[in-house]
């Protein structure tokens, strides 16, 4: 059974493009230059998803650092694709980036999470830095196909990132440890929030992990999302130039620009796209398995041997798939509304108002809560619906989707999001929606 993108649309949620199958490596051969149109980019994304789907189960079980996966991303040009759209034609718009992440997640949500963090961190120069410096850095990142990693959540006064930045005569020195951060084993640049030792201000910095003072320790034996390159990272007197400090991350919500405060929402909504794609992939896989299950008593002209009869007609099976397809469709509708709202906020830029930012946070929180509940339900239920599938020699590996859903929702409680949404809706208080990661 092929786990390609065309199998991932159980109810017309995400209509696929009619793409040919391609062997690994042919994406770059067919695309010597970067395609500018979103449609052309989505063709490349679909081909990559098709490639990743072929061995997703095997790679997940091996759980190795994703060096091979990153090579595939580079062959397809995705590090350059998933950067903010710029005046010189680089990158893509927010909507296209979300579609790309979700499409990849259908095939391999670990690689999709790697891309989600990459795109979120690629926004850091624009959200925290000065426009001219951000534009120059983005162009360099595209030209050199940087893969971004790290974390740049806004501090809330109670957070301690474990990193300090000390001014020196010719720049700064970064010290400290992050116990778990995204992409440390494969990223070309890591983004972090660190506290200045002289002023106490929080600042956002980017670091070259190739420096000898940077030590990365990949995480092992993860329950799910095993191929994200996550791990711990330590900085032992790592020198940073002034241009590696992107900008200040104010703790006081009244001091921070609403546009800058979109930073955690960018990351959170991209991870929602990963969770939704993972659930859609699980449902599509289960559908194909249920269709192919032997039905020995169904002898027809088309199937005289009785090994595979007409489509399933068990009313309880149909009811179950109807419920799951509706859950996926409902989550997709909420996610797409949040995606559009955040797209408009990013396009507005520094002129974004605090009320508009709170409304976007409201929709992103709703997307997180609905998708988390739907994804956990779908990935659990499909295990029950396919329990009669032949195994273990033809194990479909549906447990991968369930494990990935658990990992994606472990650090974002739906109850907390719903409480925040309720406070905003009932009392009109945007504070909990403003800075909470």
Secondary structure, DSSP 4 states (H G I P E B T S, - for coil): ----GGG--TTSSSPPP------TTHHHHH-SS---SHHHHHHHHHHHHHHHHHTHHHHHHH---THHHHHHHHHHTHHHHSSB--TTS-SB-HHHHHHHHHHHHHH-HHHHHHHHHHHHHHTHHHHHS-HHHHHHHHHHHHHTTPPEEE--PPP-SS---SEEEEEETTEEEEEEEEEEEBTTTT-SEEEEEEEETTT--EEEEEE-TTSTTEEEEE--S-SS-TTS--EEEEEEEEEE-GGGEEEE--SSTTTS-TTGGGHHHHHHHHHHHHHHHHHHHHHHHHHHHHHHS--TT---STTTTSSS-SSP--HHHHHHHHHHHHHHHHHHHHHHHHHHHHHHHHHHGGG--HHHHHHHHHHHHHHHHHHHHHHHHHHHHHHHHTTTS--STT---THHHHHHHHHHHTTS-HHHHHHHHHHHHHH---HHHHH--
